[in-house]
Amino acid sequence: MSTNRKGIHNRTRHILDLLYLTVLAVCITRRILDTTMFDVDWNDTFILIMKIAVIAVFAARFIALRKGLTLQKVFFIILFTTPCVICYLYLGKYYALAEFGWLIAGAFDIDFKRIARLYFALSCSIMIVTIVCAQMGIIENLVFYSGDFARYSFGFIYPTDFTAHIFFTCMVWVYIRQSRLSWPEIGIIGALGVFSFAMCHARTNSICLILSAVILLIAKLLHKDGGFGQKLSKVLSISAVAVNGFCAVFMILLTYYYNASNTFMSTMNTVLSNRLELGRIGFDKYNVTLFGQYVKMHGLGGNETAPSNYFYLDSSYVNTLLRYGLVVTAAALLCFLIIGIRAAKTRDSYLLIILVLISVQCMIEHHMLALAYDPFIFLITASSMPARRISSAQSKKHRSSRKR
């Protein structure tokens, strides 16, 4: 009887996992397409169906699998989801944030590598189709100019949005492959960084891609050196756990106290393409609130001509703080802190590298809580096992079977 119940439970879990991944795939596809020049009409009926599906699949998994939930798991589900939903209900805006929260809540106990593979497949497929359609003239290939540089968007609404997709897709691939990354794969990541600068003049993503290739190259060279590699891992663990919070505090304070008469700050503002000045304007116009406020932004996305009232909060940390509020910002940073601590405990060096690179990228760009770009916050509820631990477990299992 117990065997039958276990079989039914496993089948139920399998079906619910597939339903969740299907809903997630639709949501990711929709959000990525929204960053392209494809003029997709998401009518009210479709949006309503997706709202119901997102909540229903979470509720179904929660009810059916509740016996496997511990207080710790429930806490992680509530940690990010509740502030996101409250922010949406309080403002009547930012449904994308609430959707993100529900999807993260529904990901409990699903192997994160399944989510990573799904995201990678969708992101690559949509990027390839978008690039091809842009080159064929099916959709517009916007061209922006920065001095003498022509910046191509390759069918996306803005060059940095395109290169951000490249960056996060590469990070997902690094997570999937980890120690199995080959020299050519690392070379491709570096080459994509060079391409991002040459064709899109996207400095942040270009630097992050090239930097990731260099760090991965060093990690691969040190992989066989257990002694020094272990020491490096300890240093990396300590810095990676703290880096997200440090980057957030540094960027928020630098923006809040920005003073154009200060030579250092003025130089930093120029290097960062006026991000400090725009962020300071944001702090002047809007107060920091608990659950956010509607911040009307006018960017260049989807239009080659800059609006006369251009105003955009590019830094993820400043953007999240002013738009979503203090509670959502704190919850997001706490989630990444917990994910970093877990990675440090399991010595998942590749995840730690990814977290560091994303933290740096989010100082300049606004993709930290965007489903179309960054799936790594799903690790707060989804299950994960570093490749090193998996291989160790498989090795023990193999030795055990040989003894029998």
PESULPE-V580842 format. One line per field, one symbol per residue. psi: psi as a letter, one per 30 degrees, with the letter a starting at -180 (. if undefined). burial: # if it has 16 or more other C-alpha atoms within 10 Angstrom, else .. Layout:
psi->???
burial->???
This chain:
psi->eeeeeeeeeeeeeeeeeeeeeeeeeeeeeeeeefglgkikjjleeeeeeeeeeeeeeeeeeeeegfffkleeeeeeeeeeeeeeeeeeeefglheeeeeeeeeeefgkgkkffeeeeeeeeeeeeeeeeeeeeeffgelkjkklkjbfkkjkfhflfkefeefeeeeeeeeeeeeeebffkleeeeeeeeeeeeeeeeffhjeeeeeeeeeeeeeeeeeeefefiedeeeeeeeeeeeeeefeeeeeeeeeeeeeegkjffkeeeeeeeeeghgeeeeeeeeeeeklklegaljjjkjafkgkfkklfhkjkjekeeeeeeeefleeeeeeeeeeeeeeeeeeeeghieeeeeeeeeeeeefeelhgehjefdjgfffffellljkeeeeeeeeeeeeeeeee.
burial->............#..##.###.###.###.########...........##.##..##..##..#.......#..#############....#####################.##.###.##..##..##.##....######......##########################.##.#...###.######.######################.##........#...#..##.###.###.##..##.###.##.....##.##.....#########....#.####.#...#.##........##################################..####################################.#.##.................
